[in-house]
Amino acid sequence: MPERQLEILEAALAHVGVTLVGEPKTSNPEENVALWTWFNSAARLLVHDKQYRVEVAAVDGKWESSKVEFFLNHPLTAEQKVKIRKPDSAG
């Protein structure tokens, strides 16, 4: 990872007070956007015994334009699985 991108990533995570282990998946969904993604197995982020994945995005190579997002990515409970509805084939 280029030095400048590493600085942006570390600054964004430090700003929200999070340290992540493992290597993120990196991508550029648009020309001026850098995106780093940690899935459960990489992030190992547990909050109240629930697993989360993490995404950090930065626009135009500036940490000031970055955002850090946390997504609940915990396996569904049996009760939650019962509520899953299959999509209608008509739509």
Disulfide bonds with the S-S distance in Angstrom:
none
